[in-house]
Amino acid sequence: MVNRERILNEFLELVRIASPSLAEREIAEVLKVKLNAIGLKVAEDNAGQSIGGNCGNLIATLPSTLPQAPVLMLSAHMDNVEPCHGVKPIVSDGIIRSSGNTVLGGDDKAGLASILEALRNVKEQDIPHGEIQVVFSVAEEGSSGAKHIDRSLIHANLGYVFDSSGSPGKIINKAPGENSLIFKVFGRSAHAGIEPEKGLNAVILAAKALAQIPDGRINEITTANIGTINGGIATNIVPETIAIKGETRSHNLTELQVISEKIKGIFERSVDEQGGKSQVTVQNVYNPYELTMDMPVISIAQAAMRKLGWDPVIKATGGGSDANYYNSYGIPCAVLGIGTQKIHTTEEYIEIEDLYKTAELAIELIRHTGDPKTT
């Protein structure tokens, strides 16, 4: 049984620790102590060095008591989006929220707390289990520590990422891949008031090109978005350069490449026809994945939820997560709902009961993975 007082207090402890992306050292050290106390062997990789952070991913292992059982990975990320300094959690009417000046940090400290509570229950109740690998990643919200994880340290047969908004019972089995688009436009500077005709406005070049590219929802599985535009020096100078960042996403890898190259081609041709120059770089961020209903990672999750009396909800998402990387490494990995609501805002909250339910689910996943007969 979940120790409700313990997990609640631990969650409140964790959200009070500021852990913005690339600065997770403080919470990592706290988690190391907790994992060691439970009996896991903890390693830290060098992902932080690759992405400019002060901390690597934590990979912890609990040895098997059932040697023939599959190796199970349970994962959550340590970082929060800003503003996450000075979080003051408020507990009222069965809900935990921040004081309103920061995010709460339930994304993803609800995942961290639930996994820790499940591990303690496994030890306290002597629940038979296969080897359990716990991965607490860095920079999921930005530079992605999972992308740079030391793959020699992970060897799970299946896994679950505790990192989706919505109530426990949700299983994400399908997510898109993403390409980043980096546009650079080169015009010609001139004094905007004295001799503007000698200039070639990079902003206008870009604007006319952007007006021609596909944008928003392309179809039911593909999207495109222009996110940031930077350039110019002053209003009296015709801007010579401009930099733009965007993205494409699709559940189909071929279509992801096609839409990215289409946008690149349209943009470059438009700028060229206007007399300017441009450079568009397409970079893969992560690939799409789809987990079928007959895969153990899905059937085990369904069985665990039904054991708890829940009706599993299996659905696709338009967002990416660490699971995109783990699936690409050959570890079938689903994302699970953990009860967080209004994430990435100062209105973020979680119902306390959902925190308990997520920990209960983690326990059942361990139990069901260790004993195939329970499925």
Summary of the structure (lengths in Angstrom):
residues: 375
radius of gyration: 23.4
end to end distance: 20.1
largest distance: 81.7
contacts: 1366
relative contact order: 0.19
helix: 35%
strand: 28%
